[in-house]
Amino acid sequence: MADPKEKPVDKMSFEEALAELEGIVRQLEAGEVELEKSIAIYERGAALKAHCESRLKAAELKVEQIVQGASGPSTEPASFD
């Protein structure tokens, strides 16, 4: 039941996926969506969440590689605070 205009999740940037996921959460929290549509958008939301997590993990690994650099592994993990 996906909307044909929807961009495939795997083609989305992190920012696009996060923005759409936030919109889905707002719709579901409002409780004004029909049951069938709720199920469909929840399913897309789950795919968007997995995509965002994957993109974040990849970014985290890249940062760790940069922190390690040519001098080898560092003794402290990368901090995202």
The 8 nearest C-alpha neighbors of each residue, nearest first, counted from 0:
[[1, 2, 39, 36, 3, 40, 35, 38],
 [2, 0, 3, 39, 5, 43, 40, 4],
 [1, 3, 4, 5, 0, 6, 39, 40],
 [4, 2, 5, 1, 6, 0, 7, 8],
 [5, 3, 2, 6, 1, 7, 0, 8],
 [6, 4, 2, 3, 7, 1, 8, 43],
 [5, 7, 8, 4, 10, 11, 3, 9],
 [8, 6, 10, 9, 5, 11, 4, 3],
 [7, 9, 11, 10, 6, 47, 46, 16],
 [8, 10, 7, 11, 50, 12, 6, 47],
 [11, 9, 8, 7, 12, 6, 16, 15],
 [12, 10, 8, 9, 15, 16, 13, 7],
 [11, 13, 15, 14, 16, 10, 9, 54],
 [12, 14, 16, 15, 51, 17, 54, 11],
 [13, 15, 17, 12, 16, 18, 11, 51],
 [16, 14, 12, 18, 17, 13, 11, 19],
 [15, 17, 13, 19, 14, 18, 47, 11],
 [16, 18, 20, 14, 19, 15, 13, 21],
 [19, 17, 21, 15, 20, 16, 14, 22],
 [18, 20, 22, 16, 21, 17, 15, 23],
 [19, 21, 17, 23, 22, 18, 44, 16],
 [20, 22, 24, 18, 19, 23, 17, 25],
 [23, 21, 19, 25, 20, 24, 26, 18],
 [22, 24, 20, 26, 25, 21, 27, 19],
 [23, 25, 21, 27, 22, 26, 28, 20],
 [24, 26, 22, 28, 23, 27, 29, 21],
 [27, 25, 23, 29, 24, 28, 22, 30],
 [26, 28, 24, 30, 29, 25, 23, 37],
 [29, 27, 25, 30, 26, 24, 31, 23],
 [28, 30, 26, 27, 31, 25, 32, 24],
 [31, 29, 27, 28, 32, 26, 33, 37],
 [30, 32, 29, 33, 26, 27, 28, 37],
 [31, 33, 30, 37, 36, 34, 27, 26],
 [32, 34, 36, 35, 37, 31, 30, 38],
 [33, 35, 37, 36, 38, 32, 39, 31],
 [36, 34, 38, 37, 33, 39, 32, 40],
 [35, 37, 39, 33, 38, 34, 40, 32],
 [38, 36, 34, 40, 35, 39, 32, 41],
 [37, 39, 41, 35, 36, 40, 42, 34],
 [40, 38, 36, 42, 41, 37, 43, 35],
 [39, 41, 43, 37, 42, 38, 44, 36],
 [42, 40, 44, 38, 43, 39, 37, 45],
 [41, 43, 45, 39, 40, 44, 38, 46],
 [44, 42, 40, 46, 45, 41, 47, 39],
 [43, 45, 41, 47, 42, 46, 20, 40],
 [44, 46, 48, 42, 43, 47, 41, 49],
 [45, 47, 43, 49, 44, 48, 50, 42],
 [46, 48, 44, 50, 45, 49, 16, 43],
 [49, 47, 45, 51, 50, 46, 44, 52],
 [48, 50, 52, 46, 47, 51, 53, 45],
 [49, 51, 47, 53, 48, 52, 46, 54],
 [52, 50, 54, 48, 53, 49, 13, 55],
 [53, 51, 55, 49, 50, 54, 56, 48],
 [52, 54, 50, 56, 51, 55, 49, 57],
 [53, 55, 51, 57, 56, 52, 50, 58],
 [56, 54, 58, 52, 57, 53, 59, 51],
 [57, 55, 59, 53, 58, 54, 52, 60],
 [58, 56, 54, 60, 59, 55, 53, 61],
 [59, 57, 55, 61, 60, 56, 54, 62],
 [58, 60, 56, 62, 57, 61, 55, 63],
 [61, 59, 63, 57, 58, 62, 64, 56],
 [62, 60, 64, 58, 63, 59, 65, 57],
 [63, 61, 65, 59, 64, 60, 66, 58],
 [62, 64, 66, 60, 65, 61, 77, 67],
 [63, 65, 61, 67, 62, 66, 68, 60],
 [64, 66, 62, 68, 63, 67, 61, 69],
 [67, 65, 63, 64, 68, 62, 77, 73],
 [68, 66, 72, 64, 71, 65, 73, 63],
 [69, 67, 65, 66, 70, 71, 64, 72],
 [68, 70, 71, 67, 72, 65, 66, 64],
 [71, 69, 68, 67, 72, 73, 66, 65],
 [72, 70, 67, 69, 68, 73, 66, 64],
 [71, 73, 67, 74, 70, 68, 66, 64],
 [72, 74, 67, 75, 71, 66, 76, 70],
 [73, 75, 72, 76, 67, 71, 77, 66],
 [76, 74, 73, 77, 78, 72, 66, 67],
 [77, 75, 78, 74, 63, 73, 66, 67],
 [76, 78, 63, 75, 79, 66, 62, 59],
 [79, 77, 80, 76, 75, 63, 62, 59],
 [78, 80, 77, 59, 62, 76, 63, 58],
 [79, 78, 77, 76, 59, 62, 75, 63]]
